[in-house]
Each structure stands twice: as C-alpha cells, then as structure tokens.
Amino acid sequence: MESSGPGGPPGPILLALRSVSMPLIQVKQTPGKTAEQKAALVRELTDAYVRATGGKPESLWVTVEEVATDSWAVGGETLAARAAAAQG
C-alpha cells in the first residue's frame, strides 16, 4: 500500500519508513584485511555509534567496501603507482 492519493494521508508502508531510522556507516579501504579484522571493525564501529548516540545496534547498517589500489588516487596518483614509486 502506498499513499492514499494526492493530498491524502500516507499509507502504512510510507509511515513505517518515516518512523524508522537506519543510520549507515560506510568504510572504504584497500584490500588486505581478513574477514576477522573486518568483523572486529564492524563491531567496534557499532559499539562506538551506540555509545555516542544512544541508538540501537540493530538499526545501524555498516558497509565495508574494498577499493583496489589502482582505483584509489591521492594527489592525482593512484595508490598502486605511489607504492611502485616508493619501492623503486
């Protein structure tokens, strides 16, 4: 069910979405961390969020995205190129 129409009251689904807070923490990092390290990171971020905001842990979304070093750049140079230059 959606809105009851233009100018009408919102339907039950819209009301449910409006009343739910789903904060999102996004982490972007280069590959190399283990599944255990990423799980620990997610736990720590969740705990910190709950302490700081009083929010409920089950409402928090955390994503960990790995970005290849040839797809991440600083100062106009990819991290892969910077690492290669540092080695030789």
N, C-alpha and C positions, 0 to 999 in steps of 0.2 A: 504494500500500500504506500502510495506517495501522498502528496498534498491533496487536499480535497478540491483543489482548483484555485484559479487566480483569486486572490483576496480571501480565500478560505483558510481555516486553521491548518497547520501542518499535520500530516498523517503520523501514525505511530512510529514508523521507521525513522522519519526525519527527526521526531522528538527524541528518540533513543540516541541518534547520532549526536545531537546537540548536547545531550546531557553526559556524554562520555568523554573524558579527557584521555587521550592516548599520546603522551609525550614520546618523542623519538630522539634518541642519541645516535648519531652516525659517526663511525670511526673509519677513516681511510688510512691505510698503511701499506707499506710494501710487503710482499710475501716473505715468509720465513718463520713466522710464529707457529708453534704447534697448536693442535686443537685444544690441548690442556691450557696453554697460555691464553688463547682467545677466550676460553670458558672462564678463566680467572678474571680476565679483563671485564667481561660482561657482568660477572658477579660484583666486582668492585665498583663498576660504574652504577649498577643498580643500587647497591648499598649507599653510595655517595648521594645519588639522586634522592633516595628516600630520606636520608638524614637531612639534607639541605631543604627539601620542600615539604616533607611530611606526606608525600604522595604514596600511593600503593604500588608495591613492586610489580604486581600482576598487570598494572595499567601501562607500564613502561615498555617501549619497544627499543631494542638496541640492535644495530646492524654493524657488522664488521666487513668492510669491503677491501679486498686486496687489489692494489693497483700496481701493475708491472713497472719496473724502474725505467723502462723505455717509454712509458706512457705518463710519467710524472716529471715535471720540469721545475727548476728553480733558476731564476735569473736568465731565462732563455736557453737553458741547457738541461737535457734530461739527466735524471739521477744515474742512469746507466753510463752516459758519456762522462759525467763527473767522476764516477768510480773508475772508469777506464783511464782517465787522465791522471788520477791520483796514483794508480799503480804503475804507470809507465810514462 
